[in-house]
Structure formats: C-alpha cells, structure tokens
Amino acid sequence: MMNNNFYCVIMAGGVGSRFWPVSRNTRPKQFLDILGIGKSFIQLTYDRFIKIVPGQNIFVVTSAAYADLVHEHLPDLPLENILTEPYRRNTAPCIAYAATRIRHMNPDATMVVAPSDHFISNESLFIDTITAAMNYASHQDELFTLGIDPTRPETGYGYIQCSMKESTTVNGNIAYKVKTFTEKPNRELAQVFVDSGEFLWNSGIFVWNAATICKALERWLPEIYSLFKDGDKYYGTPQEQAFITKIYEDCPAISIDYGVMEKTSRAWVFQASFGWTDLGTWESLYLHAPKDGNRNLIKCHDTMIDSTTDSVIVSHEKDKLVVVKGLSNYLVVNTDDVLMICPREEGRFKEVIADLAVNDKSKYM
C-alpha cells in the first residue's frame, strides 16, 4: 500500500535546446519520444513515480506555455496538479513553489523532486532506492540527493564529494554526508574525481520532507522563501495563479544546488546505481543508444548509409530516404523544416544554436 504522505514533483519547464532541431521552444525534449520507444520522457518519468507515489500526489511544475502539453502527455494527472511558472527562474523558485504548496496541503508530506527527462535502465532498483530514501527522509531533518556511481570522467555532469567517514545505511542503501559540490569539471579534474572513489555524479534528484526544505529555503534563500510564505492564503484558490505571476516577477533565478545544497550542513547523498543517464544532448544519446557495426546511431525510417562511421543520423520524416556517404563523427538531424549537419563535438553544436538568434533565424528555435 502506498504512503499517502509521499509526494512527487516533476520539473518540466526546460527548453532542451541541446537536442535542437528536434527539440524546439514550442515542443521541448521532455515531450518527445527521442528514444523511439513510443513514450515521451515525461511519460516515462510519470510511469516510474506512479509506482511509488499516489497519482493524486504527483505534481508537474512547468512553464505556463507547456501546461497543455503536460495535459496532453499525462491525461490522468489532475489539472490542478500542473503548477505553471510565468517565467523561468531555475530550480530553487520551482522547488519553493512546489514545497510550500504541498506543505499547505499536507504538513507531513515527504517529497521526491526529479527532472522530467532522465533515463533509468533499472526501474525496479530505482523504485526500491527512492522508496527507501523517502521512508528515511520522512522523519529526518536533513536534505537528501541521489548520487550515481560514475563510470567515466564525464564533463557534462556535476559531481558530489562524499564524506567517507560520515555515512548511514538505509535498507541496503548507503547515504554519505555531502562534502562538496562541483559543477561540470574539465576532463582532467573529472578523472581525478573518478579515481579518488569519493565522488558521485549529481543526478538532480532530491528527497526531503516538505517542512525541512521549507526551513532550508527560509535559512539560505530568504529572498525567495519570503515571496512564497504567504502562499497559504492563495494555494488552491482562483487567486493562486495571479499570486504566482506577481511574485515570480521579483524572484531571482538560482538553482537549488547553489542556493541551498552547497551551503547547508544538512545535505546527504544516497549512493545509487540504477542505470541513470541524463540524456541532455545528442552526444549523451549517442553514448547510450544501440549503434550499428560502424558505430553509427541511426534513427530514420529509410536509409542508405555508406562509408560512414561514429555518426548520429536522425530523421523523423516517414516518406524521405536519407542517404549519407563518407562522414565520420558527424551529426545529421532532419526535421520537416530544418536539416542540420555538423561535427559531433559539443562545442561546435552549441555555436550552431547560438548563431540562430543572431542571424534572424529564431523562428527555428
């Protein structure tokens, strides 16, 4: 039987520009079936948490522009559980909104907060780990995050250093006191982290009880918490959205990691190994998706590929033959209005995205 004090907050307000041109401002990657398995990222995320948390206790925080998309992809989610942000302000305001609203509904609530666009390969282990973490956090005045055993010196993830002398075991899951957070190191430093055995990848998944995170926000981000503390007067009423729109105008943009987790002495990290991947870029998809004998990731309806290696080739047009010859380490992505061909290197790809706005091509963003 599920715990009625368990709540889930799915953060789904990002644009996902690094998956351009498939991911667009009007339909970002959390609403796409990039894996080609018949479900979008947000549907996969919801399906995982519905096995941990009662359906009426799942909330999605998203941009106001994406509310209809959330409802389209998650028709079973109550409309009042779609919390819309008028402006993007990073994760701290998003979590402050969700935490104060959930605390208003249930002062005994314990929350798991997760991005909408991660891939989990071992779902049963994920469910066991999250459930154990939530049960433990429900009676602790501590803040928990989940850290993933690193398998390579990844430069696209943040790292959490564990205090190896301060740990506890919960249903076979080890939690360490957090020593430091480091955001996306260079390759050399990432290798040092992996070799040390003290660092975990920062998954961006958090577990805490609502009262504890609200106290932490009040302590470390009073400029944000003070805006939401009057929410009890408006939450669940017709005035809620007007209240949120007004306070978001004054809300600073800051991440929960930087604003709270890096400052508090109450941060702990559960060590996890449930096959987590942040599929944030074409490169990360390339690393984890099946490839052909020439190490090409191909997602097309009809292709002729010759003398091409180590490339990503994607086309969503059913009636188009994609012919590629003589490429190595390239990214080829075809949509109905954009064809992009560029080297796979992340840096060059970012340059392509940045150039759109400057060259009056923002309609393709």
C-alpha positions in Angstrom: 0.0 0.0 0.0 1.4 3.4 -0.9 2.1 6.1 1.6 -0.4 8.9 1.3 2.2 11.3 2.7 4.5 10.7 -0.3 4.5 13.3 -3.0 6.4 13.7 -6.3 7.4 16.9 -8.1 8.4 16.5 -11.7 10.3 19.6 -13.1 9.4 20.0 -16.7 10.0 23.6 -17.7 13.2 23.4 -19.6 13.6 24.1 -23.3 16.1 21.3 -24.2 17.9 23.4 -26.8 20.8 20.9 -26.9 18.5 18.5 -28.7 17.8 21.0 -31.4 16.4 20.9 -34.1 14.1 18.1 -32.9 13.6 19.8 -29.5 12.0 23.3 -30.0 10.7 26.1 -27.8 7.2 25.0 -28.7 7.8 21.3 -28.0 10.9 20.7 -25.9 12.6 17.3 -25.4 10.6 16.2 -22.3 7.6 15.9 -24.6 9.4 14.0 -27.3 10.0 10.3 -27.9 13.7 10.7 -28.6 14.4 7.1 -27.7 11.9 5.8 -30.2 10.0 3.6 -27.7 6.5 5.1 -28.0 6.7 7.3 -24.9 8.0 10.8 -24.2 10.5 11.5 -21.5 7.8 13.0 -19.2 5.6 9.9 -19.7 8.4 7.6 -18.7 9.1 9.7 -15.7 5.5 9.8 -14.6 5.2 6.0 -15.1 8.1 5.4 -12.8 6.8 7.6 -10.0 3.2 6.3 -10.2 4.6 3.1 -8.7 6.0 5.0 -5.7 3.6 7.9 -5.1 -0.3 8.0 -5.2 -1.4 9.5 -8.5 -3.2 12.4 -6.9 0.1 13.3 -5.1 2.2 13.8 -8.3 2.8 17.4 -9.4 4.4 18.8 -12.5 6.0 22.2 -12.4 6.3 23.6 -15.9 6.3 26.8 -17.9 2.8 28.3 -18.5 3.4 27.7 -22.2 3.7 24.0 -21.7 0.6 23.3 -19.5 -1.4 22.0 -22.4 1.5 19.7 -23.5 1.7 18.3 -19.9 -2.0 17.6 -20.0 -1.7 16.0 -23.5 1.1 13.7 -22.4 -0.3 13.0 -18.9 -4.1 12.9 -19.2 -4.5 11.1 -15.9 -2.7 13.9 -14.0 -5.3 16.2 -12.3 -5.3 19.6 -13.9 -4.8 21.3 -10.5 -1.5 19.3 -10.2 0.0 21.2 -13.1 1.8 24.1 -11.5 2.7 26.7 -14.0 5.6 29.2 -13.8 5.1 32.5 -15.7 8.9 32.9 -16.1 11.9 30.5 -16.0 13.8 31.1 -12.7 15.8 27.9 -12.4 15.2 25.2 -9.8 15.1 27.0 -6.5 11.9 29.0 -7.1 10.3 25.9 -8.8 11.0 23.9 -5.7 9.9 26.7 -3.3 6.6 26.9 -5.1 6.0 23.1 -5.1 7.2 22.6 -1.5 5.1 25.4 0.0 2.1 24.3 -1.9 2.5 20.7 -0.9 3.2 21.6 2.8 -0.1 23.7 2.6 -1.9 20.5 1.6 -0.1 18.1 4.0 2.3 19.3 6.7 3.6 15.7 7.0 4.5 15.4 3.3 7.7 13.9 2.1 8.8 14.8 -1.4 10.9 13.4 -4.2 11.8 16.1 -6.8 13.1 15.0 -10.2 13.7 16.3 -13.7 11.3 15.1 -16.4 13.9 14.0 -18.9 16.2 11.4 -17.4 16.6 7.8 -18.5 16.6 4.9 -16.0 17.5 1.4 -17.1 16.9 -0.5 -13.9 13.4 0.7 -12.9 12.9 -1.8 -10.1 16.1 -0.8 -8.3 15.2 2.9 -8.9 11.8 2.3 -7.2 13.4 0.5 -4.3 16.0 3.2 -3.8 13.6 6.1 -4.0 11.1 4.4 -1.6 13.8 3.7 0.9 15.1 7.3 0.7 11.6 8.7 1.1 10.8 6.5 4.1 14.1 7.6 5.8 13.7 11.3 4.9 10.2 11.4 6.3 11.5 11.5 9.8 14.8 13.3 9.3 15.6 17.0 9.5 18.1 16.5 6.6 18.2 17.1 2.9 18.9 14.2 0.6 20.0 14.0 -3.0 20.9 10.9 -5.1 24.4 10.4 -6.4 25.3 8.0 -9.2 28.4 5.8 -9.3 30.5 7.4 -12.1 31.6 5.1 -14.9 33.7 7.6 -16.8 35.2 11.1 -16.4 32.1 12.8 -17.7 32.4 16.6 -18.1 28.7 17.2 -18.7 27.6 16.2 -15.1 28.0 17.8 -11.7 29.9 15.9 -9.0 29.2 15.3 -5.3 32.1 14.6 -3.0 31.1 12.2 -0.1 32.4 12.5 3.4 33.6 8.9 3.6 33.7 9.0 7.4 30.1 10.0 7.8 27.6 7.5 6.5 24.5 5.6 7.3 22.8 2.6 5.7 19.1 2.5 4.9 17.7 -0.8 3.6 21.0 -1.6 2.0 21.4 1.9 0.5 24.4 3.9 1.8 24.0 7.6 2.4 27.0 9.9 2.9 27.3 13.3 4.3 28.0 15.7 1.5 31.4 17.3 1.5 31.4 19.4 -1.7 29.5 20.0 -4.9 31.4 20.7 -8.2 29.6 21.8 -11.4 30.8 20.2 -14.7 34.6 19.9 -14.3 37.1 19.7 -17.1 38.2 16.2 -18.2 41.4 16.2 -16.1 39.6 17.1 -12.9 36.7 14.7 -13.7 39.3 11.9 -14.0 40.8 12.9 -10.6 37.3 12.7 -9.1 36.6 9.2 -10.6 39.9 7.9 -9.5 39.5 9.1 -5.9 36.4 7.0 -5.3 34.9 9.8 -3.2 32.7 11.4 -5.9 29.3 10.6 -7.4 27.5 12.1 -10.3 24.9 14.6 -9.3 21.6 13.2 -10.5 19.5 16.3 -9.8 17.0 14.1 -7.9 16.1 15.2 -4.3 14.3 13.7 -1.4 13.2 15.5 1.8 10.2 16.2 3.9 8.3 19.4 3.0 8.9 21.1 6.3 12.7 20.6 6.2 13.1 22.0 2.7 11.0 25.0 3.6 13.1 25.7 6.6 16.3 25.4 4.5 14.8 27.8 1.9 14.0 30.3 4.7 17.5 30.0 6.1 19.6 30.1 2.9 17.3 31.8 0.3 15.2 34.2 2.3 14.8 36.4 -0.7 12.9 33.6 -2.4 11.2 32.0 0.6 9.8 35.3 1.7 7.9 35.6 -1.6 6.2 32.2 -1.2 5.5 32.3 2.6 2.1 33.9 2.1 1.0 31.3 -0.4 -1.2 29.6 2.1 -3.7 32.4 1.5 -3.9 31.7 -2.2 -3.0 28.0 -2.8 -6.0 26.0 -4.1 -8.0 29.2 -4.8 -8.8 31.1 -8.0 -6.2 33.7 -7.0 -3.3 31.2 -7.0 -2.0 31.9 -10.5 -2.2 35.7 -10.0 -0.2 35.4 -6.8 2.4 33.3 -8.5 2.7 35.6 -11.5 3.2 38.6 -9.2 5.9 37.0 -7.0 7.8 35.5 -9.9 8.5 39.0 -11.2 10.6 39.6 -8.2 12.0 36.0 -7.9 15.8 35.7 -8.6 16.9 32.9 -10.9 19.0 30.5 -8.9 19.5 26.7 -8.7 18.6 24.7 -5.6 22.1 23.2 -5.6 23.8 26.6 -5.5 21.2 28.3 -3.3 20.8 25.6 -0.6 22.6 22.3 -1.1 26.1 23.8 -1.3 25.5 26.0 1.8 23.7 23.7 4.2 25.5 21.3 6.6 22.4 19.1 6.4 23.0 17.7 2.9 23.4 13.9 2.4 23.7 11.8 -0.7 22.3 8.4 -1.3 24.7 6.3 -3.5 22.8 4.8 -6.4 23.4 2.6 -9.3 20.1 2.1 -11.1 21.3 2.9 -14.6 20.8 6.6 -14.6 21.5 8.8 -17.6 20.8 12.5 -18.1 20.1 12.4 -21.9 20.7 16.1 -22.3 22.5 16.1 -25.6 22.8 14.2 -28.9 26.2 13.1 -27.6 24.8 11.6 -24.5 22.2 9.8 -26.6 24.9 8.5 -28.9 26.9 7.1 -25.9 23.9 5.1 -24.6 21.8 4.1 -27.6 22.4 1.0 -29.7 24.6 1.5 -32.8 25.3 -0.3 -36.0 28.5 -2.1 -36.9 30.2 1.2 -37.9 29.3 2.8 -34.6 26.6 4.9 -36.1 23.4 5.8 -34.2 20.7 5.7 -36.8 17.1 6.7 -36.2 15.4 7.0 -39.6 12.6 5.3 -41.5 14.6 4.6 -44.6 18.3 5.0 -45.2 21.3 4.3 -47.4 24.5 4.7 -45.3 27.9 4.1 -46.9 31.5 4.7 -45.7 30.2 6.5 -42.6 31.3 5.9 -39.1 30.8 7.2 -35.5 27.9 9.4 -36.5 24.4 10.3 -35.4 21.8 10.2 -38.2 18.2 11.1 -37.3 15.2 11.8 -39.5 11.6 11.8 -38.4 10.1 12.1 -41.9 8.4 8.9 -42.9 8.5 9.4 -46.6 12.1 10.6 -47.0 15.1 8.4 -47.9 18.2 9.6 -46.0 21.4 9.0 -48.0 24.7 9.6 -46.2 28.2 8.8 -47.6 31.7 9.4 -46.4 31.1 11.0 -43.0 32.9 10.4 -39.7 32.0 11.8 -36.3 29.1 13.8 -37.7 25.6 14.8 -36.5 22.9 14.7 -39.2 19.4 15.6 -38.0 16.5 16.2 -40.3 13.1 17.6 -39.4 10.2 19.0 -41.5 11.8 22.5 -41.6 15.4 22.1 -40.6 18.3 20.0 -41.9 21.4 20.2 -39.6 24.7 18.7 -40.5 27.7 19.4 -38.2 30.6 17.7 -36.4 29.5 15.8 -33.3 31.7 17.8 -31.0 29.5 19.6 -28.4 31.3 22.9 -28.7 30.6 23.3 -32.4 27.0 22.2 -32.0 26.5 25.0 -29.3 27.8 27.5 -31.8 25.2 26.5 -34.3 22.4 27.1 -31.8 23.9 30.4 -30.7 24.1 31.6 -34.3 20.3 31.2 -34.9 19.2 34.2 -33.0 22.0 36.5 -34.4 21.2 35.5 -37.9 17.5 36.3 -37.7 16.5 32.6 -37.6 14.9 32.5 -34.2 11.7 31.1 -35.7 13.6 27.8 -36.0 14.5 27.7 -32.3 
